[in-house]
């Protein structure tokens, strides 16, 4: 559950934002919505007062105005939060009022869940204190009733929910990676979406995924990410991260050989990387399973998930390899939507794939990955490096749900584990090596 800065579930503020708009624009519906809520369902005293204010105003006025809210006896107790709610409603006209029923259901469900947890704690305390069988039985019934309330507190999804999502998402929310060649496809990695980086071995697909993730984490110092480690060792992953990070923070980038030798420059990049990213990047070690991956995303509240690579993820009791990959992809799609997470999946490609291969025949062992992807990039590289040790790699954009399919012409420096824009040429900062 998303929680705002004041410690209250975001759904409480969303419900009150819609309720404030309804009070001034559609008071009859506001009265109907108010009947489904109680002040004690709100975890913040200020939000509870805001609800009481709206409830009393719509109950006493046929057509309330902002002046009626200001004149109410509770105005002084919750003025700041009501002003914020009205401003939010005004800036997103209809968005919150349309979704008000959904937010109210979320508030009720959260309250029912908290009530069940409290009843369960009471039961445990009674047992620990040696209460009588009758007292324990009564407490157990309270827990059962509270659990039943959680199960039955549901509502149908309507067209208003779809219209609400449309209004509140004028554009697809994304995570900026700071690599223009990728960000120009739609503003970054789509949140609630699946981006697939597919290529043959040694093209640099893991390096690109690492670069996009570290770029996003440098851009947003509050971003938490999860990296699912497939065949790469922890030491090899750290070495690659140190090399790429050095290109962001140092005038003397650290090469892979320098990192392997634990040079002073490599240790300097390591310290900087640890300070700026360290605890925000969670790693899931092999063997990879979809359940472990989802549990880590939930526990860490990560907004970016990188799978390196998707064909190594295990899925339950699948009957064959294709069914296993299909199941993994479906779970990743659901995970991205339910937890508002951007998923970046690295994939091997099927045999005989070329730049002209169509969607449905790119992903190895399954076509589900091709069809589920919001963005699919296919890496096609030249066999030889140029005189500077750079290898041209074209990331052919085979699919983009949110914009144009624009190919990314890049240069891959394997020694630094870094891609640059081929149109920009070699960066002079990389000429002094560590």
C-alpha angles and dihedrals in degrees: 000000000000112000125198127226093271092058097254123123110264090233089068092058091043091052092049092046089056091043093052090052092047092049090061100033107029110014095170090061090043089058090050092050092046091058089065094056138064128197092241090062089073117084095205120069090215092054090046089054090048089054092049090050094053092042094053094043095051090044093054102035127059093205110015123201133195087262090061090055092049093048094051119111092239095053094097092052096055106015096124096051094044091051089052092048093049091048091050091049092048092049092051102036112203094353096106098031091055091052095040094108090054093049091048090053089051091051091049092047092049090049091049090050092050090048092051091050091051092049090050091051090050090052092051091050092051091051092047091049092052097247120183120273090249092055092047091048091050091049091048089054090052089054091048092049091049091049090050090052089055092052096047099044096097137126136198120259111242140185088266088067091056092046089049092054090048093053096044095047106051086162132014109270111239143183112240113228097186090230101116095201089065102029092057089067091075110326098290138308109346115244109228089022142096123242116191124201108193128179144133119270118291096020092109104254093143090046091053091049090050091048093051092048096048090044090054092047092049091048093048111037090191096054117118117201138184123215117197108211114214119169098343118098121235090248093051091048091051091049092053092047092050091051096049094042090054089062089059101047107024139062088214108054119208117241123217091252091050090050090049089054091050092234122187090255090051090051089049092054089046092055093048092047091049092050097048103033111008106105094029093064114074120195126209109203125211142305087064121208127177091234093055091046094051092045090055092049091051095045095047096036087227119185095195126050122185121193114198095209129355097203089064095060116105122220121198119267100337113171096222141005096263092051089049094053091044090052092049092051093049091050091049090052091050092045092052092052099041095047099032091239131152109230120204112189123192112209139186114227133236121260118275093021115153136173088273095054112122128231111280096044102059107076116078117248095356141046092205091087092057094050096042095050120105090197124018121189120189115200117220116177137185114246098235134052121233126244091280094053093256123136120208111233124181115204101206110208101222095172138015120169094186105045148345123328100244119172117229115226106203143166118225120211104196092187090061097029088231137130122210133186107273090212091057094052128213113337112239090220088071095060094084106068132199 
